Amino acid sequence: MSRCKACDQILTEYELKKRDPVNVNLFLDLCGICSQHSNEALFDGSGNTLELDPNSVDSLVNMTYNT
């Protein structure tokens, strides 16, 4: 049994098999919701990584969502 690195939810079998989109040699270890927020923070839609300013990171971290 593994847990999400971000929110500590128990991961499903599908989530356990997901690979990191930046480094495909690593497993993601995030639940679906945290993975979605992570991808939104990392990519601008074209596959290019973004450089976020501290205010953007704070607003992404403080978003409320159901887990």
CHARMM-style PDB file with segment names, atoms N, HN, CA, C and O in Angstrom:
ATOM      1  N   MET     1       0.849  -1.178   0.000  1.00  0.00      PROA
ATOM      2  CA  MET     1       0.000   0.000   0.000  1.00  0.00      PROA
ATOM      3  C   MET     1       0.895   1.243   0.000  1.00  0.00      PROA
ATOM      4  O   MET     1       1.707   1.436   0.905  1.00  0.00      PROA
ATOM      5  N   SER     2       0.736   2.070  -1.016  1.00  0.00      PROA
ATOM      6  HN  SER     2       0.076   1.914  -1.751  1.00  0.00      PROA
ATOM      7  CA  SER     2       1.478   3.318  -1.107  1.00  0.00      PROA
ATOM      8  C   SER     2       0.510   4.482  -1.008  1.00  0.00      PROA
ATOM      9  O   SER     2      -0.687   4.347  -1.261  1.00  0.00      PROA
ATOM     10  N   ARG     3       1.050   5.613  -0.637  1.00  0.00      PROA
ATOM     11  HN  ARG     3       2.023   5.723  -0.431  1.00  0.00      PROA
ATOM     12  CA  ARG     3       0.239   6.821  -0.470  1.00  0.00      PROA
ATOM     13  C   ARG     3       0.776   7.946  -1.344  1.00  0.00      PROA
ATOM     14  O   ARG     3       1.951   7.975  -1.709  1.00  0.00      PROA
ATOM     15  N   CYS     4      -0.113   8.862  -1.664  1.00  0.00      PROA
ATOM     16  HN  CYS     4      -1.068   8.839  -1.368  1.00  0.00      PROA
ATOM     17  CA  CYS     4       0.232  10.046  -2.449  1.00  0.00      PROA
ATOM     18  C   CYS     4       1.252  10.876  -1.670  1.00  0.00      PROA
ATOM     19  O   CYS     4       1.100  11.105  -0.470  1.00  0.00      PROA
ATOM     20  N   LYS     5       2.292  11.322  -2.372  1.00  0.00      PROA
ATOM     21  HN  LYS     5       2.416  11.136  -3.347  1.00  0.00      PROA
ATOM     22  CA  LYS     5       3.315  12.145  -1.733  1.00  0.00      PROA
ATOM     23  C   LYS     5       2.775  13.507  -1.299  1.00  0.00      PROA
ATOM     24  O   LYS     5       3.325  14.130  -0.391  1.00  0.00      PROA
ATOM     25  N   ALA     6       1.718  13.964  -1.931  1.00  0.00      PROA
ATOM     26  HN  ALA     6       1.271  13.458  -2.668  1.00  0.00      PROA
ATOM     27  CA  ALA     6       1.202  15.304  -1.646  1.00  0.00      PROA
ATOM     28  C   ALA     6       0.094  15.317  -0.600  1.00  0.00      PROA
ATOM     29  O   ALA     6       0.124  16.134   0.320  1.00  0.00      PROA
ATOM     30  N   CYS     7      -0.890  14.416  -0.729  1.00  0.00      PROA
ATOM     31  HN  CYS     7      -0.914  13.752  -1.476  1.00  0.00      PROA
ATOM     32  CA  CYS     7      -2.062  14.495   0.156  1.00  0.00      PROA
ATOM     33  C   CYS     7      -2.242  13.272   1.046  1.00  0.00      PROA
ATOM     34  O   CYS     7      -3.153  13.247   1.873  1.00  0.00      PROA
ATOM     35  N   ASP     8      -1.402  12.266   0.897  1.00  0.00      PROA
ATOM     36  HN  ASP     8      -0.662  12.286   0.225  1.00  0.00      PROA
ATOM     37  CA  ASP     8      -1.398  11.071   1.741  1.00  0.00      PROA
ATOM     38  C   ASP     8      -2.586  10.141   1.495  1.00  0.00      PROA
ATOM     39  O   ASP     8      -2.877   9.285   2.331  1.00  0.00      PROA
ATOM     40  N   GLN     9      -3.278  10.294   0.359  1.00  0.00      PROA
ATOM     41  HN  GLN     9      -3.041  10.989  -0.320  1.00  0.00      PROA
ATOM     42  CA  GLN     9      -4.354   9.360  -0.015  1.00  0.00      PROA
ATOM     43  C   GLN     9      -3.736   8.031  -0.427  1.00  0.00      PROA
ATOM     44  O   GLN     9      -2.622   8.000  -0.950  1.00  0.00      PROA
ATOM     45  N   ILE    10      -4.447   6.941  -0.196  1.00  0.00      PROA
ATOM     46  HN  ILE    10      -5.352   6.966   0.229  1.00  0.00      PROA
ATOM     47  CA  ILE    10      -3.999   5.635  -0.668  1.00  0.00      PROA
ATOM     48  C   ILE    10      -4.130   5.603  -2.186  1.00  0.00      PROA
ATOM     49  O   ILE    10      -5.177   5.962  -2.725  1.00  0.00      PROA
ATOM     50  N   LEU    11      -3.072   5.172  -2.882  1.00  0.00      PROA
ATOM     51  HN  LEU    11      -2.222   4.880  -2.445  1.00  0.00      PROA
ATOM     52  CA  LEU    11      -3.056   5.151  -4.336  1.00  0.00      PROA
ATOM     53  C   LEU    11      -3.732   3.896  -4.877  1.00  0.00      PROA
ATOM     54  O   LEU    11      -3.616   2.815  -4.300  1.00  0.00      PROA
ATOM     55  N   THR    12      -4.437   4.056  -5.988  1.00  0.00      PROA
ATOM     56  HN  THR    12      -4.531   4.934  -6.457  1.00  0.00      PROA
ATOM     57  CA  THR    12      -5.029   2.913  -6.681  1.00  0.00      PROA
ATOM     58  C   THR    12      -3.925   2.204  -7.469  1.00  0.00      PROA
ATOM     59  O   THR    12      -2.816   2.723  -7.597  1.00  0.00      PROA
ATOM     60  N   GLU    13      -4.232   1.025  -7.990  1.00  0.00      PROA
ATOM     61  HN  GLU    13      -5.133   0.603  -7.885  1.00  0.00      PROA
ATOM     62  CA  GLU    13      -3.247   0.300  -8.791  1.00  0.00      PROA
ATOM     63  C   GLU    13      -2.851   1.094 -10.032  1.00  0.00      PROA
ATOM     64  O   GLU    13      -1.687   1.090 -10.430  1.00  0.00      PROA
ATOM     65  N   TYR    14      -3.817   1.771 -10.639  1.00  0.00      PROA
ATOM     66  HN  TYR    14      -4.764   1.773 -10.315  1.00  0.00      PROA
ATOM     67  CA  TYR    14      -3.516   2.605 -11.811  1.00  0.00      PROA
ATOM     68  C   TYR    14      -2.558   3.734 -11.430  1.00  0.00      PROA
ATOM     69  O   TYR    14      -1.588   3.989 -12.143  1.00  0.00      PROA
ATOM     70  N   GLU    15      -2.822   4.405 -10.320  1.00  0.00      PROA
ATOM     71  HN  GLU    15      -3.610   4.197  -9.741  1.00  0.00      PROA
ATOM     72  CA  GLU    15      -1.975   5.517  -9.881  1.00  0.00      PROA
ATOM     73  C   GLU    15      -0.572   5.041  -9.520  1.00  0.00      PROA
ATOM     74  O   GLU    15       0.399   5.776  -9.702  1.00  0.00      PROA
ATOM     75  N   LEU    16      -0.459   3.821  -9.012  1.00  0.00      PROA
ATOM     76  HN  LEU    16      -1.248   3.224  -8.865  1.00  0.00      PROA
ATOM     77  CA  LEU    16       0.849   3.271  -8.669  1.00  0.00      PROA
ATOM     78  C   LEU    16       1.728   3.075  -9.908  1.00  0.00      PROA
ATOM     79  O   LEU    16       2.954   3.101  -9.806  1.00  0.00      PROA
ATOM     80  N   LYS    17       1.111   2.879 -11.072  1.00  0.00      PROA
ATOM     81  HN  LYS    17       0.114   2.857 -11.156  1.00  0.00      PROA
ATOM     82  CA  LYS    17       1.846   2.599 -12.301  1.00  0.00      PROA
ATOM     83  C   LYS    17       2.171   3.849 -13.108  1.00  0.00      PROA
ATOM     84  O   LYS    17       2.917   3.765 -14.083  1.00  0.00      PROA
ATOM     85  N   LYS    18       1.632   5.010 -12.730  1.00  0.00      PROA
ATOM     86  HN  LYS    18       1.026   5.079 -11.938  1.00  0.00      PROA
ATOM     87  CA  LYS    18       1.843   6.235 -13.500  1.00  0.00      PROA
ATOM     88  C   LYS    18       3.286   6.699 -13.390  1.00  0.00      PROA
ATOM     89  O   LYS    18       3.886   6.670 -12.316  1.00  0.00      PROA
ATOM     90  N   ARG    19       3.827   7.124 -14.518  1.00  0.00      PROA
ATOM     91  HN  ARG    19       3.339   7.147 -15.391  1.00  0.00      PROA
ATOM     92  CA  ARG    19       5.204   7.608 -14.587  1.00  0.00      PROA
ATOM     93  C   ARG    19       5.236   9.132 -14.556  1.00  0.00      PROA
ATOM     94  O   ARG    19       4.287   9.795 -14.974  1.00  0.00      PROA
ATOM     95  N   ASP    20       6.329   9.667 -14.062  1.00  0.00      PROA
ATOM     96  HN  ASP    20       7.100   9.128 -13.722  1.00  0.00      PROA
ATOM     97  CA  ASP    20       6.549  11.111 -14.024  1.00  0.00      PROA
ATOM     98  C   ASP    20       6.644  11.618 -15.463  1.00  0.00      PROA
ATOM     99  O   ASP    20       7.433  11.079 -16.240  1.00  0.00      PROA
ATOM    100  N   PRO    21       5.869  12.633 -15.842  1.00  0.00      PROA
ATOM    101  CA  PRO    21       5.911  13.109 -17.235  1.00  0.00      PROA
ATOM    102  C   PRO    21       7.228  13.796 -17.602  1.00  0.00      PROA
ATOM    103  O   PRO    21       7.579  13.862 -18.780  1.00  0.00      PROA
ATOM    104  N   VAL    22       7.952  14.302 -16.622  1.00  0.00      PROA
ATOM    105  HN  VAL    22       7.668  14.248 -15.664  1.00  0.00      PROA
ATOM    106  CA  VAL    22       9.223  14.969 -16.892  1.00  0.00      PROA
ATOM    107  C   VAL    22      10.357  13.953 -16.963  1.00  0.00      PROA
ATOM    108  O   VAL    22      11.203  14.027 -17.854  1.00  0.00      PROA
ATOM    109  N   ASN    23      10.377  12.999 -16.024  1.00  0.00      PROA
ATOM    110  HN  ASN    23       9.689  12.938 -15.300  1.00  0.00      PROA
ATOM    111  CA  ASN    23      11.400  11.957 -16.000  1.00  0.00      PROA
ATOM    112  C   ASN    23      10.690  10.603 -16.001  1.00  0.00      PROA
ATOM    113  O   ASN    23      10.297  10.104 -14.947  1.00  0.00      PROA
ATOM    114  N   VAL    24      10.531  10.017 -17.175  1.00  0.00      PROA
ATOM    115  HN  VAL    24      10.851  10.423 -18.032  1.00  0.00      PROA
ATOM    116  CA  VAL    24       9.735   8.796 -17.315  1.00  0.00      PROA
ATOM    117  C   VAL    24      10.368   7.577 -16.655  1.00  0.00      PROA
ATOM    118  O   VAL    24       9.748   6.514 -16.610  1.00  0.00      PROA
ATOM    119  N   ASN    25      11.572   7.707 -16.149  1.00  0.00      PROA
ATOM    120  HN  ASN    25      12.075   8.571 -16.186  1.00  0.00      PROA
ATOM    121  CA  ASN    25      12.210   6.607 -15.430  1.00  0.00      PROA
ATOM    122  C   ASN    25      11.732   6.517 -13.989  1.00  0.00      PROA
ATOM    123  O   ASN    25      12.037   5.543 -13.300  1.00  0.00      PROA
ATOM    124  N   LEU    26      10.989   7.511 -13.522  1.00  0.00      PROA
ATOM    125  HN  LEU    26      10.741   8.302 -14.082  1.00  0.00      PROA
ATOM    126  CA  LEU    26      10.506   7.551 -12.145  1.00  0.00      PROA
ATOM    127  C   LEU    26       8.992   7.378 -12.106  1.00  0.00      PROA
ATOM    128  O   LEU    26       8.290   7.767 -13.040  1.00  0.00      PROA
ATOM    129  N   PHE    27       8.500   6.799 -11.031  1.00  0.00      PROA
ATOM    130  HN  PHE    27       9.070   6.483 -10.272  1.00  0.00      PROA
ATOM    131  CA  PHE    27       7.059   6.720 -10.820  1.00  0.00      PROA
ATOM    132  C   PHE    27       6.582   8.040 -10.227  1.00  0.00      PROA
ATOM    133  O   PHE    27       7.328   8.707  -9.510  1.00  0.00      PROA
ATOM    134  N   LEU    28       5.354   8.412 -10.523  1.00  0.00      PROA
ATOM    135  HN  LEU    28       4.749   7.869 -11.106  1.00  0.00      PROA
ATOM    136  CA  LEU    28       4.820   9.697 -10.108  1.00  0.00      PROA
ATOM    137  C   LEU    28       4.488   9.735  -8.620  1.00  0.00      PROA
ATOM    138  O   LEU    28       4.787  10.726  -7.954  1.00  0.00      PROA
ATOM    139  N   ASP    29       3.878   8.683  -8.085  1.00  0.00      PROA
ATOM    140  HN  ASP    29       3.635   7.878  -8.626  1.00  0.00      PROA
ATOM    141  CA  ASP    29       3.510   8.597  -6.670  1.00  0.00      PROA
ATOM    142  C   ASP    29       2.582   9.721  -6.225  1.00  0.00      PROA
ATOM    143  O   ASP    29       2.688  10.209  -5.100  1.00  0.00      PROA
ATOM    144  N   LEU    30       1.663  10.135  -7.119  1.00  0.00      PROA
ATOM    145  HN  LEU    30       1.577   9.738  -8.032  1.00  0.00      PROA
ATOM    146  CA  LEU    30       0.646  11.125  -6.797  1.00  0.00      PROA
ATOM    147  C   LEU    30      -0.722  10.555  -7.163  1.00  0.00      PROA
ATOM    148  O   LEU    30      -0.845   9.796  -8.125  1.00  0.00      PROA
ATOM    149  N   CYS    31      -1.751  10.921  -6.395  1.00  0.00      PROA
ATOM    150  HN  CYS    31      -1.651  11.538  -5.614  1.00  0.00      PROA
ATOM    151  CA  CYS    31      -3.109  10.508  -6.739  1.00  0.00      PROA
ATOM    152  C   CYS    31      -3.555  11.295  -7.975  1.00  0.00      PROA
ATOM    153  O   CYS    31      -2.855  12.210  -8.409  1.00  0.00      PROA
ATOM    154  N   GLY    32      -4.690  10.955  -8.534  1.00  0.00      PROA
ATOM    155  HN  GLY    32      -5.259  10.212  -8.182  1.00  0.00      PROA
ATOM    156  CA  GLY    32      -5.172  11.601  -9.747  1.00  0.00      PROA
ATOM    157  C   GLY    32      -5.362  13.103  -9.602  1.00  0.00      PROA
ATOM    158  O   GLY    32      -5.005  13.865 -10.501  1.00  0.00      PROA
ATOM    159  N   ILE    33      -5.922  13.532  -8.478  1.00  0.00      PROA
ATOM    160  HN  ILE    33      -6.212  12.913  -7.749  1.00  0.00      PROA
ATOM    161  CA  ILE    33      -6.175  14.963  -8.266  1.00  0.00      PROA
ATOM    162  C   ILE    33      -4.864  15.728  -8.134  1.00  0.00      PROA
ATOM    163  O   ILE    33      -4.681  16.770  -8.764  1.00  0.00      PROA
ATOM    164  N   CYS    34      -3.956  15.210  -7.315  1.00  0.00      PROA
ATOM    165  HN  CYS    34      -4.105  14.364  -6.804  1.00  0.00      PROA
ATOM    166  CA  CYS    34      -2.663  15.883  -7.141  1.00  0.00      PROA
ATOM    167  C   CYS    34      -1.857  15.850  -8.430  1.00  0.00      PROA
ATOM    168  O   CYS    34      -1.141  16.804  -8.736  1.00  0.00      PROA
ATOM    169  N   SER    35      -1.966  14.765  -9.190  1.00  0.00      PROA
ATOM    170  HN  SER    35      -2.548  13.991  -8.942  1.00  0.00      PROA
ATOM    171  CA  SER    35      -1.286  14.654 -10.474  1.00  0.00      PROA
ATOM    172  C   SER    35      -1.794  15.713 -11.447  1.00  0.00      PROA
ATOM    173  O   SER    35      -1.009  16.329 -12.167  1.00  0.00      PROA
ATOM    174  N   GLN    36      -3.104  15.920 -11.465  1.00  0.00      PROA
ATOM    175  HN  GLN    36      -3.742  15.420 -10.880  1.00  0.00      PROA
ATOM    176  CA  GLN    36      -3.688  16.931 -12.345  1.00  0.00      PROA
ATOM    177  C   GLN    36      -3.169  18.326 -11.987  1.00  0.00      PROA
ATOM    178  O   GLN    36      -2.780  19.090 -12.871  1.00  0.00      PROA
ATOM    179  N   HSD    37      -3.163  18.653 -10.712  1.00  0.00      PROA
ATOM    180  HN  HSD    37      -3.479  18.032  -9.994  1.00  0.00      PROA
ATOM    181  CA  HSD    37      -2.667  19.965 -10.288  1.00  0.00      PROA
ATOM    182  C   HSD    37      -1.176  20.112 -10.580  1.00  0.00      PROA
ATOM    183  O   HSD    37      -0.712  21.190 -10.951  1.00  0.00      PROA
ATOM    184  N   SER    38      -0.432  19.025 -10.411  1.00  0.00      PROA
ATOM    185  HN  SER    38      -0.809  18.149 -10.109  1.00  0.00      PROA
ATOM    186  CA  SER    38       0.998  19.047 -10.709  1.00  0.00      PROA
ATOM    187  C   SER    38       1.240  19.308 -12.191  1.00  0.00      PROA
ATOM    188  O   SER    38       2.091  20.120 -12.555  1.00  0.00      PROA
ATOM    189  N   ASN    39       0.485  18.612 -13.045  1.00  0.00      PROA
ATOM    190  HN  ASN    39      -0.206  17.952 -12.749  1.00  0.00      PROA
ATOM    191  CA  ASN    39       0.641  18.808 -14.488  1.00  0.00      PROA
ATOM    192  C   ASN    39       0.276  20.219 -14.905  1.00  0.00      PROA
ATOM    193  O   ASN    39       0.947  20.805 -15.755  1.00  0.00      PROA
ATOM    194  N   GLU    40      -0.784  20.779 -14.318  1.00  0.00      PROA
ATOM    195  HN  GLU    40      -1.329  20.303 -13.628  1.00  0.00      PROA
ATOM    196  CA  GLU    40      -1.173  22.160 -14.630  1.00  0.00      PROA
ATOM    197  C   GLU    40      -0.061  23.129 -14.237  1.00  0.00      PROA
ATOM    198  O   GLU    40       0.174  24.120 -14.928  1.00  0.00      PROA
ATOM    199  N   ALA    41       0.615  22.846 -13.140  1.00  0.00      PROA
ATOM    200  HN  ALA    41       0.424  22.041 -12.579  1.00  0.00      PROA
ATOM    201  CA  ALA    41       1.693  23.717 -12.682  1.00  0.00      PROA
ATOM    202  C   ALA    41       2.951  23.568 -13.542  1.00  0.00      PROA
ATOM    203  O   ALA    41       3.695  24.530 -13.730  1.00  0.00      PROA
ATOM    204  N   LEU    42       3.180  22.376 -14.056  1.00  0.00      PROA
ATOM    205  HN  LEU    42       2.575  21.594 -13.903  1.00  0.00      PROA
ATOM    206  CA  LEU    42       4.412  22.122 -14.814  1.00  0.00      PROA
ATOM    207  C   LEU    42       4.339  22.511 -16.279  1.00  0.00      PROA
ATOM    208  O   LEU    42       5.318  23.001 -16.841  1.00  0.00      PROA
ATOM    209  N   PHE    43       3.191  22.299 -16.902  1.00  0.00      PROA
ATOM    210  HN  PHE    43       2.396  21.901 -16.446  1.00  0.00      PROA
ATOM    211  CA  PHE    43       3.115  22.452 -18.346  1.00  0.00      PROA
ATOM    212  C   PHE    43       2.136  23.545 -18.745  1.00  0.00      PROA
ATOM    213  O   PHE    43       1.115  23.762 -18.093  1.00  0.00      PROA
ATOM    214  N   ASP    44       2.474  24.223 -19.829  1.00  0.00      PROA
ATOM    215  HN  ASP    44       3.304  24.046 -20.358  1.00  0.00      PROA
ATOM    216  CA  ASP    44       1.605  25.284 -20.335  1.00  0.00      PROA
ATOM    217  C   ASP    44       0.696  24.792 -21.451  1.00  0.00      PROA
ATOM    218  O   ASP    44       0.083  25.606 -22.141  1.00  0.00      PROA
ATOM    219  N   GLY    45       0.593  23.486 -21.644  1.00  0.00      PROA
ATOM    220  HN  GLY    45       1.091  22.825 -21.083  1.00  0.00      PROA
ATOM    221  CA  GLY    45      -0.252  22.926 -22.685  1.00  0.00      PROA
ATOM    222  C   GLY    45       0.512  22.505 -23.911  1.00  0.00      PROA
ATOM    223  O   GLY    45       0.018  21.704 -24.705  1.00  0.00      PROA
ATOM    224  N   SER    46       1.719  23.034 -24.084  1.00  0.00      PROA
ATOM    225  HN  SER    46       2.119  23.685 -23.439  1.00  0.00      PROA
ATOM    226  CA  SER    46       2.517  22.671 -25.256  1.00  0.00      PROA
ATOM    227  C   SER    46       3.629  21.696 -24.913  1.00  0.00      PROA
ATOM    228  O   SER    46       4.426  21.323 -25.775  1.00  0.00      PROA
ATOM    229  N   GLY    47       3.682  21.285 -23.655  1.00  0.00      PROA
ATOM    230  HN  GLY    47       3.035  21.588 -22.955  1.00  0.00      PROA
ATOM    231  CA  GLY    47       4.735  20.365 -23.237  1.00  0.00      PROA
ATOM    232  C   GLY    47       5.965  21.066 -22.705  1.00  0.00      PROA
ATOM    233  O   GLY    47       6.918  20.419 -22.271  1.00  0.00      PROA
ATOM    234  N   ASN    48       5.949  22.386 -22.738  1.00  0.00      PROA
ATOM    235  HN  ASN    48       5.175  22.912 -23.091  1.00  0.00      PROA
ATOM    236  CA  ASN    48       7.078  23.149 -22.214  1.00  0.00      PROA
ATOM    237  C   ASN    48       6.871  23.416 -20.727  1.00  0.00      PROA
ATOM    238  O   ASN    48       5.773  23.775 -20.299  1.00  0.00      PROA
ATOM    239  N   THR    49       7.923  23.241 -19.953  1.00  0.00      PROA
ATOM    240  HN  THR    49       8.815  22.949 -20.300  1.00  0.00      PROA
ATOM    241  CA  THR    49       7.798  23.517 -18.530  1.00  0.00      PROA
ATOM    242  C   THR    49       7.758  25.024 -18.310  1.00  0.00      PROA
ATOM    243  O   THR    49       8.375  25.796 -19.044  1.00  0.00      PROA
ATOM    244  N   LEU    50       7.032  25.412 -17.301  1.00  0.00      PROA
ATOM    245  HN  LEU    50       6.531  24.785 -16.705  1.00  0.00      PROA
ATOM    246  CA  LEU    50       6.895  26.820 -16.951  1.00  0.00      PROA
ATOM    247  C   LEU    50       7.817  27.178 -15.806  1.00  0.00      PROA
ATOM    248  O   LEU    50       8.149  26.325 -14.984  1.00  0.00      PROA
ATOM    249  N   GLU    51       8.227  28.411 -15.746  1.00  0.00      PROA
ATOM    250  HN  GLU    51       7.957  29.105 -16.414  1.00  0.00      PROA
ATOM    251  CA  GLU    51       8.897  28.913 -14.564  1.00  0.00      PROA
ATOM    252  C   GLU    51       7.861  29.739 -13.817  1.00  0.00      PROA
ATOM    253  O   GLU    51       7.402  30.767 -14.315  1.00  0.00      PROA
ATOM    254  N   LEU    52       7.494  29.292 -12.628  1.00  0.00      PROA
ATOM    255  HN  LEU    52       7.867  28.457 -12.223  1.00  0.00      PROA
ATOM    256  CA  LEU    52       6.453  29.955 -11.856  1.00  0.00      PROA
ATOM    257  C   LEU    52       7.056  30.893 -10.838  1.00  0.00      PROA
ATOM    258  O   LEU    52       8.069  30.584 -10.211  1.00  0.00      PROA
ATOM    259  N   ASP    53       6.421  32.050 -10.678  1.00  0.00      PROA
ATOM    260  HN  ASP    53       5.598  32.301 -11.187  1.00  0.00      PROA
ATOM    261  CA  ASP    53       6.858  32.949  -9.626  1.00  0.00      PROA
ATOM    262  C   ASP    53       6.250  32.479  -8.304  1.00  0.00      PROA
ATOM    263  O   ASP    53       5.283  31.718  -8.320  1.00  0.00      PROA
ATOM    264  N   PRO    54       6.787  32.907  -7.171  1.00  0.00      PROA
ATOM    265  CA  PRO    54       6.302  32.430  -5.864  1.00  0.00      PROA
ATOM    266  C   PRO    54       4.805  32.660  -5.643  1.00  0.00      PROA
ATOM    267  O   PRO    54       4.162  31.842  -4.986  1.00  0.00      PROA
ATOM    268  N   ASN    55       4.234  33.737  -6.165  1.00  0.00      PROA
ATOM    269  HN  ASN    55       4.757  34.403  -6.699  1.00  0.00      PROA
ATOM    270  CA  ASN    55       2.805  33.997  -5.991  1.00  0.00      PROA
ATOM    271  C   ASN    55       1.959  32.969  -6.731  1.00  0.00      PROA
ATOM    272  O   ASN    55       0.911  32.558  -6.233  1.00  0.00      PROA
ATOM    273  N   SER    56       2.397  32.552  -7.909  1.00  0.00      PROA
ATOM    274  HN  SER    56       3.248  32.886  -8.315  1.00  0.00      PROA
ATOM    275  CA  SER    56       1.669  31.532  -8.660  1.00  0.00      PROA
ATOM    276  C   SER    56       1.704  30.198  -7.939  1.00  0.00      PROA
ATOM    277  O   SER    56       0.696  29.494  -7.880  1.00  0.00      PROA
ATOM    278  N   VAL    57       2.857  29.847  -7.392  1.00  0.00      PROA
ATOM    279  HN  VAL    57       3.676  30.419  -7.440  1.00  0.00      PROA
ATOM    280  CA  VAL    57       2.983  28.592  -6.656  1.00  0.00      PROA
ATOM    281  C   VAL    57       2.080  28.620  -5.426  1.00  0.00      PROA
ATOM    282  O   VAL    57       1.385  27.643  -5.147  1.00  0.00      PROA
ATOM    283  N   ASP    58       2.083  29.731  -4.689  1.00  0.00      PROA
ATOM    284  HN  ASP    58       2.647  30.525  -4.916  1.00  0.00      PROA
ATOM    285  CA  ASP    58       1.222  29.854  -3.509  1.00  0.00      PROA
ATOM    286  C   ASP    58      -0.244  29.703  -3.876  1.00  0.00      PROA
ATOM    287  O   ASP    58      -0.990  29.040  -3.155  1.00  0.00      PROA
ATOM    288  N   SER    59      -0.673  30.299  -4.972  1.00  0.00      PROA
ATOM    289  HN  SER    59      -0.067  30.838  -5.558  1.00  0.00      PROA
ATOM    290  CA  SER    59      -2.088  30.203  -5.349  1.00  0.00      PROA
ATOM    291  C   SER    59      -2.448  28.770  -5.757  1.00  0.00      PROA
ATOM    292  O   SER    59      -3.557  28.315  -5.475  1.00  0.00      PROA
ATOM    293  N   LEU    60      -1.528  28.049  -6.418  1.00  0.00      PROA
ATOM    294  HN  LEU    60      -0.627  28.419  -6.648  1.00  0.00      PROA
ATOM    295  CA  LEU    60      -1.793  26.658  -6.792  1.00  0.00      PROA
ATOM    296  C   LEU    60      -1.847  25.757  -5.560  1.00  0.00      PROA
ATOM    297  O   LEU    60      -2.682  24.855  -5.486  1.00  0.00      PROA
ATOM    298  N   VAL    61      -0.974  25.995  -4.607  1.00  0.00      PROA
ATOM    299  HN  VAL    61      -0.296  26.728  -4.667  1.00  0.00      PROA
ATOM    300  CA  VAL    61      -0.923  25.165  -3.411  1.00  0.00      PROA
ATOM    301  C   VAL    61      -2.156  25.402  -2.548  1.00  0.00      PROA
ATOM    302  O   VAL    61      -2.648  24.465  -1.918  1.00  0.00      PROA
ATOM    303  N   ASN    62      -2.661  26.616  -2.505  1.00  0.00      PROA
ATOM    304  HN  ASN    62      -2.262  27.377  -3.017  1.00  0.00      PROA
ATOM    305  CA  ASN    62      -3.779  26.962  -1.639  1.00  0.00      PROA
ATOM    306  C   ASN    62      -5.149  26.708  -2.264  1.00  0.00      PROA
ATOM    307  O   ASN    62      -6.169  27.039  -1.660  1.00  0.00      PROA
ATOM    308  N   MET    63      -5.189  26.126  -3.468  1.00  0.00      PROA
ATOM    309  HN  MET    63      -4.360  25.857  -3.959  1.00  0.00      PROA
ATOM    310  CA  MET    63      -6.468  25.803  -4.100  1.00  0.00      PROA
ATOM    311  C   MET    63      -7.199  24.759  -3.266  1.00  0.00      PROA
ATOM    312  O   MET    63      -6.587  23.822  -2.754  1.00  0.00      PROA
ATOM    313  N   THR    64      -8.494  24.924  -3.135  1.00  0.00      PROA
ATOM    314  HN  THR    64      -8.992  25.685  -3.551  1.00  0.00      PROA
ATOM    315  CA  THR    64      -9.262  23.924  -2.403  1.00  0.00      PROA
ATOM    316  C   THR    64      -9.900  22.974  -3.382  1.00  0.00      PROA
ATOM    317  O   THR    64     -10.439  23.398  -4.405  1.00  0.00      PROA
ATOM    318  N   TYR    65      -9.846  21.695  -3.080  1.00  0.00      PROA
ATOM    319  HN  TYR    65      -9.409  21.351  -2.249  1.00  0.00      PROA
ATOM    320  CA  TYR    65     -10.436  20.681  -3.915  1.00  0.00      PROA
ATOM    321  C   TYR    65     -10.779  19.488  -3.027  1.00  0.00      PROA
ATOM    322  O   TYR    65     -10.213  19.329  -1.945  1.00  0.00      PROA
ATOM    323  N   ASN    66     -11.697  18.662  -3.485  1.00  0.00      PROA
ATOM    324  HN  ASN    66     -12.156  18.792  -4.364  1.00  0.00      PROA
ATOM    325  CA  ASN    66     -12.114  17.492  -2.723  1.00  0.00      PROA
ATOM    326  C   ASN    66     -11.137  16.352  -2.938  1.00  0.00      PROA
ATOM    327  O   ASN    66     -10.773  16.039  -4.071  1.00  0.00      PROA
ATOM    328  N   THR    67     -10.712  15.732  -1.840  1.00  0.00      PROA
ATOM    329  HN  THR    67     -11.007  15.987  -0.919  1.00  0.00      PROA
ATOM    330  CA  THR    67      -9.837  14.564  -1.949  1.00  0.00      PROA
ATOM    331  C   THR    67     -10.465  13.398  -1.259  1.00  0.00      PROA
ATOM    332  OT1 THR    67      -9.888  12.311  -1.234  1.00  0.00      PROA
TER     333      THR     67
END
